[in-house]
Amino acid sequence: MAEVEVPLVLTSIKTKMVTETVPEEDLAPQADAKLDRESFEKTKSLAQQGHTKSQFKLGMHYIHIEDFGQGMRWLERSSAMGDMQALFQLANMNYDGVGTLPNLTKGVEMLKEVVSNTDPNFQYLIPHAQYNLGMSAFMGYGMKQTDQIAEHYWLLAGKEGDPDGSIAAQSQLGMFYTRRDTKDTKKAFYWHYFAAENGSLESKGALGVMYYRGVGTSPDKELAFKNCVRVANKDLSLLRATWWYITTRVDYLLGLLTALGVLRRLNL
């Protein structure tokens, strides 16, 4: 099945929410794309007739052209008809104050509603909502700060390393288990390993460091290098430009990773 990005509009520093990939809907063009004139007119006509998915598409179109008032109105109409995608977007917008005044509590409650939904068409949203709820608990925004609740939501979202889980949650758990208060290096390695296998660039870099230093696993310079090369292959020009130097100076690579913030977040 093709994949598209969930158009998360909540990207502020305080929540550190990221874009995930989810199964593509059966509508074209993509729901998070700006509509051309012909598609806009067709979608608007269907939305006005009460077509729920068209209401969602139209709402996202308005958000992409930064007409947030119209965007919220159409998302609210779609959400009222049971579209969890629309509710997910509204949760993020309320949380971060996009098109409305920030309402962290309302955003959290909406995310909880997404998590509790039983519609098989929207199950793919649940791990992403769980990840966001974990971030809310971890940062103490919209709910009381608690590491335990954050960990709970991230574990649910991570789905034991399954690619269908939230990759962001898997990577976040890897970081979480290297914190001084919640340190468990074997768990950290476990979660970084699966997050890296599922595509997390940050976890690939973390694995390189962990293999090199033997953190949560046996030291393995070859695997350390391979994981660092995986990072370099993802358009990080600084790493690509120095790949020949890295082959004989892994310590230099560690310096580069430190500059990228990986070691700082690992607390190694």
C-alpha positions in Angstrom: 0.0 0.0 0.0 1.2 3.5 -0.8 2.2 5.8 2.0 1.7 9.5 2.6 2.7 11.7 5.5 0.2 12.5 8.2 0.0 16.3 7.8 0.8 17.1 11.4 0.5 20.8 11.9 1.8 20.8 15.5 5.5 21.1 15.2 6.5 23.4 18.0 9.6 22.9 20.2 7.6 22.4 23.3 6.0 19.2 22.0 8.7 17.9 19.5 6.0 16.2 17.5 7.1 14.8 14.1 5.6 13.7 10.9 4.8 10.0 10.6 3.9 7.8 7.6 0.5 6.2 7.3 -1.5 4.2 4.7 -2.7 6.4 1.8 -6.4 7.1 1.7 -8.5 6.1 -1.3 -8.8 9.7 -2.5 -6.5 11.4 -5.0 -4.7 13.8 -4.8 -3.3 13.2 -1.3 -5.3 14.6 1.5 -2.5 16.8 2.7 -1.8 18.4 -0.7 -2.9 21.8 -1.9 -5.7 21.2 -4.4 -5.6 22.5 -8.0 -8.5 24.5 -9.2 -10.4 21.6 -10.8 -9.9 19.4 -7.8 -10.8 22.2 -5.4 -14.1 22.8 -7.1 -15.0 19.1 -7.2 -13.9 18.6 -3.5 -15.8 21.6 -2.4 -19.0 20.5 -4.1 -18.7 17.0 -2.5 -17.9 18.6 0.9 -21.0 20.8 0.7 -23.1 17.7 0.0 -21.8 16.2 3.2 -19.0 13.9 1.9 -16.9 13.4 5.0 -13.5 12.7 3.3 -14.0 15.6 1.0 -14.6 17.8 4.0 -11.3 16.6 5.4 -9.5 17.2 2.2 -11.0 20.7 1.8 -10.0 21.5 5.4 -6.4 20.5 4.8 -6.3 22.5 1.6 -7.3 25.6 3.5 -4.7 24.9 6.1 -2.0 24.5 3.5 -2.9 28.0 2.1 -2.9 29.2 5.7 -6.6 30.0 5.8 -6.9 28.4 9.2 -10.4 29.6 10.0 -11.9 27.9 7.0 -9.6 24.9 7.5 -10.9 24.4 11.1 -14.5 24.8 10.1 -14.3 22.1 7.5 -12.3 19.8 9.7 -14.8 20.3 12.5 -17.6 19.3 10.1 -15.7 16.2 9.0 -14.9 15.3 12.6 -18.5 15.6 13.6 -19.3 13.0 11.0 -16.8 10.6 12.6 -13.6 11.3 10.6 -10.7 10.6 13.1 -8.2 12.1 10.7 -10.0 15.4 11.1 -10.2 15.0 14.9 -6.4 14.2 15.0 -5.7 17.4 13.1 -8.0 19.5 15.3 -6.3 18.0 18.4 -2.9 19.2 17.1 -4.2 22.6 16.1 -5.9 23.2 19.4 -2.8 22.0 21.2 -0.4 24.4 19.4 -2.8 27.2 18.8 -2.9 27.0 15.0 -6.0 28.9 13.7 -7.3 29.2 17.3 -6.1 30.1 20.8 -3.9 27.3 22.3 -6.0 24.9 24.4 -3.6 22.2 25.6 -6.3 20.4 27.6 -8.7 20.3 24.7 -6.0 19.0 22.4 -5.1 16.2 24.8 -8.7 15.2 25.2 -9.1 15.0 21.4 -6.0 12.9 21.2 -7.4 10.5 23.8 -10.6 10.3 21.7 -8.6 9.3 18.7 -6.8 6.6 20.8 -10.1 5.2 22.0 -11.7 5.0 18.5 -12.6 1.5 17.3 -13.2 2.3 13.6 -11.0 -0.1 11.6 -10.4 2.6 9.0 -8.6 4.8 11.5 -6.6 2.4 13.6 -3.4 3.5 11.9 -3.8 6.9 13.7 -3.7 5.4 17.2 0.1 5.0 17.6 0.6 8.5 16.4 -1.9 9.9 18.9 -0.3 7.8 21.6 3.1 9.2 20.8 1.8 12.7 21.0 0.1 11.9 24.3 3.4 10.5 25.6 5.1 13.8 24.6 2.4 15.7 26.4 3.0 13.7 29.6 6.7 13.9 29.3 6.8 17.6 28.8 3.9 18.3 31.2 1.8 20.2 28.7 -1.9 19.6 28.8 -1.6 17.1 31.5 0.5 16.6 34.7 4.2 15.8 34.0 4.9 12.2 34.6 7.5 9.9 33.2 5.4 6.8 33.9 2.5 7.9 31.8 4.8 9.1 29.0 6.5 5.7 29.0 3.1 4.0 29.0 1.9 5.8 25.9 5.2 5.4 24.1 5.3 1.6 24.8 1.8 1.3 23.3 2.7 3.5 20.3 6.0 1.6 19.7 4.1 -1.7 19.3 7.1 -3.8 20.3 9.1 -2.5 17.4 6.6 -3.2 14.7 6.9 -1.0 11.6 3.2 -0.2 11.9 3.9 1.4 15.3 5.1 5.0 15.8 8.7 5.1 14.8 9.0 8.4 16.6 7.9 6.6 19.8 10.4 3.8 19.3 13.2 6.2 18.9 12.0 8.3 21.8 12.0 5.2 24.1 15.6 4.6 23.1 16.4 8.1 24.3 14.2 7.7 27.4 16.1 4.7 28.6 19.4 6.5 28.5 18.2 9.3 30.8 19.7 9.2 34.3 16.4 8.7 36.0 15.1 6.0 33.7 18.3 4.4 32.5 18.2 0.9 31.1 20.8 0.5 28.4 19.6 -2.9 27.1 16.1 -1.4 26.6 17.6 1.7 25.0 19.5 -0.5 22.5 16.4 -2.6 21.9 14.3 0.4 21.0 17.0 2.2 19.0 17.6 -1.0 17.0 13.9 -1.4 15.9 13.5 2.3 15.3 16.6 2.3 13.1 15.4 -0.7 11.2 12.1 1.1 10.7 13.8 4.2 9.3 14.7 6.5 12.2 17.8 8.4 11.2 18.5 9.5 14.8 18.4 6.0 16.1 20.7 4.8 13.4 23.2 7.4 14.6 22.6 6.3 18.2 23.2 2.7 17.3 26.5 3.6 15.8 27.6 5.2 19.1 26.2 2.3 21.2 28.0 -0.3 19.1 31.2 1.6 19.3 31.1 2.1 23.0 29.4 -1.2 23.9 26.4 0.5 25.5 23.5 -2.0 25.9 25.3 -4.5 23.6 28.7 -5.9 22.9 31.2 -3.5 21.3 31.4 -3.9 17.6 33.4 -1.4 15.6 32.2 -2.8 12.2 28.5 -2.5 13.1 29.2 1.0 14.6 30.7 2.0 11.2 27.9 0.5 9.2 25.2 2.3 11.2 27.1 5.6 10.9 27.3 5.1 7.1 23.5 4.6 7.1 23.3 8.1 8.6 25.7 9.5 6.1 23.6 8.1 3.2 20.6 10.1 4.2 21.7 13.5 2.8 23.8 14.6 5.7 26.4 16.3 3.6 28.7 16.8 6.6 28.9 13.0 7.1 29.1 12.1 3.5 32.0 14.5 2.8 34.0 12.8 5.6 33.2 9.2 5.0 36.8 8.3 3.9 38.1 9.9 7.1 35.5 8.0 9.2 36.9 4.6 8.1 40.1 5.1 10.1 38.9 7.7 12.6 35.7 6.5 14.3 36.4 9.0 17.1 36.0 11.8 14.6 32.6 10.4 13.7 31.7 10.5 17.3 32.6 14.2 17.3 30.3 14.7 14.4 27.5 12.9 16.1 28.0 14.9 19.2 27.6 18.0 17.0 24.3 16.6 15.8 23.1 16.2 19.4 23.0 12.4 19.5 25.5 12.0 22.3 24.0 14.8 24.3 20.6 13.2 24.2 22.0 9.7 25.0 23.7 11.1 28.1 26.8 8.9 27.3 
